[in-house]
Amino acid sequence: MPNPSPGRIDINRALAIIQQLHNDLRVDLGSNSTRDSRNAFFESAVAVIHYGHARWNPGGGDNDWCIKDGGSGRPQSDDVIVRCSTRDAWDTISGVGANGYHFQLEYIGKLPSNQNVYPPRRSALP
């Protein structure tokens, strides 16, 4: 799928795609989940946003959405989406990893340079 220019999908639409994928796949991101399963889900969700998907993002992807890790060998984030070009980041799932988690946006600012920002793997698409 071709990637349109950056900025086509705003943060509210990105959150809606993440939540729709969560609901449709009936993913549990609560206390019964593992860090690895949450990371796999989140990378899939951002891949849908980044590359597009016939079911969850048929309008096409926005290649300016990325995931991040904490740098220095720290793991991938399981709930932070980042604008690749600006490093602006939002927490998308409050309380992820605990029961009662919910979807909401919280702008956390520009990421420092010690955190790695990168596109999701295409193979993460559901």
N, C-alpha and C positions, 0 to 999 in steps of 0.2 A: 504494500500500500504506500503511495507517496505521502510524504509528510508536508502539510501546508506550512506557511510561515509561522514563526513563533507568535504567541499571543492570541491565537484563535480561540482557545478554550480558557475561560476565566476561572478563577479559583473556586467560585461557587459551583460552576458546572463540573469541575474536576471532583469536588467533594460529592456531588450528586452521582457521578459515575462510580466512585469508590463505594458509596452506600448501596447503589443498585446492584453492583456485582456481589457485594456482601449478602444482600437480601436474597438475590436469585440463587446464589450457590449455597445459601444457608450456612455460612461460615461462622464458626464460634471463635471469637477473639478474646474470650473471657478466661477464667482461671483454669479451664480444662485444656487450653491451647498451650503450645510451646512457642518459644521465641522463633524457632525455625519455621513453624507453620504460619505464624503471623508475618514473618519476613516474606515467605513464599506468597502469601495472599497479597501483601502490599505491593510487592514487585509486580505481580500479575495485574493488579488494579492500575498501577502507574503505567505499565506497558499498554494497557487498553487506552489510556489517555494519550500516551506518547505516540503510539503507532496507529491507533484507530482499531475498530473491531466491528464486524458486521452486526452483531447483536447489541453491544453495550456502548458503542461509539461509532455509529454508521456514518456520521458526518466527516470522519477522518481525524487523524491524530494531530497533535500539537507537539512538535519535537523540542519544545522549550520546557518540558516538565521532566524532572529527574528525581532520583532517590539519593540518599546520602548515607555515609557512614560517619563514625565519630573520629576517624583518622587514627593513625598509629596502631593499626590492627584491630581497632574496635569494630563491633558488628554493625551491619546495616540497620538503619532505623526501621521500625515496624509501623510507623505512623506519621512520618514527616515527609511532605512533598515540597520540592524545591524548584524554583525557576532556574533553569540551567544557566542562563545568560547573566542573571543579576545576583544569584545566590540568595534571593529572598525565600524564606522558608515558613511553612505553616504546619502546625500540629493539627492533625485531622481527626484523631480518635481519642477522646478524653477517657482515661482509665483503661486503655488497652492492656490486656493481660489480667484484668480483674473483672469479676461479674459486675454488671451495671455499666459497662463501657457504653459510650454513646458518641455519635458523630457530631463534631462541631469544629469550627475553624478558630484557631488562635495563631495570630501572626507572631512569630518568634524572632523576626528580624533577619538581617543578612548574616549568613554563616561565616565564621572565621575561616581563614585559609587552611587551617590544620584539619578541617573536615572535608572529606572527598565528596564531590558531587558528580554523578554520572547517570547516563540513561539506563533504563531497565534493559535487561536482555530481551531480544525479540522472542527468544524461546520461552520466556515467561508468560507469553500470551495464553489465555485459557482456550 
